[in-house]
């Protein structure tokens, strides 16, 4: 768990030290929900924060790839620090956003996912409240892709509030 805390501190120092001019075109997603809702024995509430950089993007055959970096922690002190990409598809006030983010997981007192390296695949649906904020719902699956001796995975859902600065 100490490695998760160190990574979280580095994340906060890096993004917390940026001045306001550096943050234009950036979004922060704050989310809360249920970690591993499909496992009655290890179900737990979670909270997370994610940085979305809209200025640093790549056009690809998939669409516009945007980098994301974030961290989440559960009520059982399990933690996940990750970085990867998302591909937003906007239609009017609604946005559908799949993402893929490899990261480091620490089980704390929560579920043993079988390895420190885990991969999070997520889908998110958001509604634009204003030009600078969105509210949404997301579902993700975290798995180690059989890197460890076991690979139970975890399915989670979250409510998201996204704010553009």
Secondary structure, DSSP 8 states (H G I E B T S, - for coil): -HHHHHHHHHHHHHHHT--GGGGTTEEEEEEEEEETTT-TTT-EEEEEEEEEEEEEEEEETTEEEEEEEEEEEETTS-EEEEEEEEEEEEETTEEEEEEEEEEEEE-TTS---SSSEEEEEEEEEEEEEETTEEEEEEEEEEE-TT-SS----EEEEEEEEEEE-
